[in-house]
Amino acid sequence: MEDQTIPVTVLSGTLGAGKTTTLNHLLCESGDRELAVLVNDMGEVNVDADLVAESSDISADEEELIELSNGCICCELRGDLLDAIGGLTRDQEFDAIIVESTGVAEPLPVAQTLTLGFDQSDLDPTEFYEETGIEPLEGCHLDTTVTVVDAHQFNEAMQSDEILDDDGTKKHLGDLLVEQVEFCDVLLLNKCDLVDEATLAEIEATLETLQPRAEVVRTTHGRVDPDDVIDTGRFDFEEASRSAGWMQELQEPHESAEEEHGVTSFVFEARRPFHPERFADLLDAFPETVVRSKGHFWLAGREEMALMLNVAGRSIRVAPAGNWIATHPPEEREEQFEAHPELEESWDDEWGDRGTRLVVIGTEMDHESVRNHLELCLLTDEEMDADWAAFDDRFPTFEEPEAVEEGEHDRQEEIGIAN
Ligand SMILES: Nc1nc2c(ncn2[C@@H]2O[C@H](COP(=O)(O)OP(=O)(O)OP(=O)(O)O)[C@@H](O)[C@H]2O)c(=O)[nH]1
């Protein structure tokens, strides 16, 4: 059923991608639609809000332009974001609300705040309300999440070593870029005027592989048809959380050799562990043709815990991925078998569920060579019989593996040995 409440669109995108330009275009082209906008800047002064006010007929003194400064709406300003939207829906008659995030904001926590705040999901929001003191909002719904991608900077950003600081949380530019691409309904490939057709087609193919569910729209100076990004009805939290290309690839792996503009992928699987020193060496010099890799792996000497590899451009992170089921008490193991029969089928008599499953997505990537590199990191027959604890292991040590959930970036540690 169509939601009759006010649709909210969230614009994300790295610094300078063209979010403000797109917002201005939407304000100019909104026609009969009354738009309210909410602009988030990290600094004390909201430069973007001033720019929006300057170049459109909307004014910061009026109710329809709200600034949220000195913080980030994906972190400490989550409550302020909901308060501001609550104020807009209570006091004024608007047809749609647009939220412009800062260039370092992660879209998932923003969407989570909005879906919980609007009580739009099946998740239990009680804890969230208690933590934030927020009342559930009525009268609006998260409708479309849009990521603006700078076509001119895309390849450079993916190869960049630049580290961004989002209020203490450090992350690579490529990592943030991939996160923004993987979690959205519409991708605006902006600054198309600065890039040739072949490069555009290649970036488009990468974007479609990273996020197969999103609509990709090419734009110049953010000139998008407002109907493509406002009141589209495209957002669905559960679907958005599951739709990243790497996740789909892990669920239904297929070696995609039929390349589209050189973008291909494969799943690497192994039932013996990586040698910690050789795998660390490989991550230190990971093939540049790999754009994205994600999945869990087994490191010799870490028989309690699975580790998660997260490669996005030049960013390489390793985080705990929970204890192997083989370490669980037998009754819990039985429960897992009932819930996931395939687990029992692939169970190893000696090692249980321990193993490696990584999706690897790349541009002009030599599958054989990347596969070979990974295979050479696996323990040899001789090493399988050696004392694994004696191997040189410079991966970080992690505590409390069970408590960590994928997506909780603040607990993920920069690997330190890569880059
Ligand atoms: N050539 C070209 N320039 C563009 C295009 N879109 C935006 N720009 C320019 O790129 C610069 C950054 O654009 P903004 O809209 O401010 O980017 P933003 O994403 O809001 O940036 P932050 O708020 O700093 O994160 C401005 O100088 C724009 O005029 C485009 O399609 N082509």
The ligand as a Gaussian input file, in Angstrom:
#p B3LYP/6-31G(d) Opt

LIG

0 1
 N       32.132000      20.228000     -13.757000
 C       31.211000      19.918000     -12.861000
 N       31.266000      20.465000     -11.620000
 C       30.327000      20.146000     -10.728000
 C       29.278000      19.247000     -11.041000
 N       28.492000      19.114000      -9.936000
 C       29.027000      19.897000      -8.983000
 N       30.133000      20.528000      -9.446000
 C       31.027000      21.426000      -8.694000
 O       31.710000      20.656000      -7.700000
 C       31.930000      21.430000      -6.516000
 C       31.359000      20.685000      -5.322000
 O       29.947000      20.595000      -5.437000
 P       28.975000      20.585000      -4.184000
 O       27.589000      20.502000      -4.686000
 O       29.299000      21.702000      -3.254000
 O       29.409000      19.244000      -3.500000
 P       28.954000      18.666000      -2.091000
 O       28.864000      17.209000      -2.272000
 O       27.764000      19.354000      -1.563000
 O       30.202000      19.014000      -1.225000
 P       30.349000      18.991000       0.390000
 O       29.162000      19.668000       0.950000
 O       31.621000      19.732000       0.603000
 O       30.452000      17.580000       0.781000
 C       31.255000      22.765000      -6.775000
 O       32.245000      23.640000      -7.183000
 C       30.284000      22.474000      -7.904000
 O       30.018000      23.600000      -8.696000
 C       29.244000      18.671000     -12.368000
 O       28.398000      17.838000     -12.721000
 N       30.230000      19.039000     -13.203000

